[in-house]
Amino acid sequence: MYTQLDIESHFDGKLKIAYLNQPDTMNALTKPSLSDLKDFVKECSEDPAVRCVAISGRGRAFCSGQNLDDAFVQGNEHHDNDIIRKIVTDYYNPLVMEITHCKKPVVALVNGPAVGAGAMLALICDFVLANEKAYFAQAFSNIGLIPDTGGTYFLPKLLGRQLANYLAFTGKKLSAEESKSYGLVAEVFTEEEFNSKSMEILERVSNMPTVGLKLTKKAFAHSYDNTLKQQLELEGDLQQKAAETEDFKEGVSAFLQKRKPEYKGK
């Protein structure tokens, strides 16, 4: 089904991982790979059996950004003046919306370099786990472009205006450890431990109360624009929805019975 992705399923289908699978181009993004990734995230969001989603890359890179040959050569021999706008609006923007509105946690497993749109693909996920060999670079300015893939929205919120400007203007590479110190990455693991440690975290998330995580994600997203009063009202509404789930009842029962809860994601 997905010609540009390598899909793995773990923990009885609770976790689905999509690997960008063009290692010869360092997993550069193409229109087919962007469409595949969008469809994959949407399918996982709607599948009740899936409770955690992850995105990674095959080979030595996570993602090197947009494949320029795909943008400017294939099917575009006449160099349509609006080609960049069309790629952004038709391919990147729908993917950003699917990831940010996914009903399940979406985790980036950054196994190597993440550059340009590849860096933002990781940073729009709910959190990032990185190999110590990975680095992140907002390389858009190197070819006269602006950060896309949600970059102009998320970078100032993640970093503050000054640091967002600095990284966007200079295209400076940030190591995995530097990225963690700036709050862009949740955890950094050695090359030897990256796979095993990441899977431990993904297994934990895959067994958490999925609806509660979805509502948490929704609340955090609204906090960007809400007043404090609006956010407190939203918290009350979403907390009530969380309290009506089967997982909440299981969590309370397990606490009172002093046992480990067994959440079903419902």
Protein Blocks (a to p, Z undefined) as FASTA:
>chain_A
ZZmbccddeehhlaccdddfbfknoopacfklmmmmmmmmmmmmmmmkbcbdcdddehjb
fbecjafklmmmnoplnopaklmmmmmmmmmmmmmmmmmmpcbdcddddfbdcehjlmmm
mmmpmbdcddfkbccddfklmnopaceehlmmmmmmmnojklmmmmmmnopacdfklmmm
nopafbdcdfklmmmmmmmmmmmmmmmcfklmmmmmmmmmmmmmmcfklmmmmmmmmmmm
mmmpmklmmmmmmmmnopacddehZZ
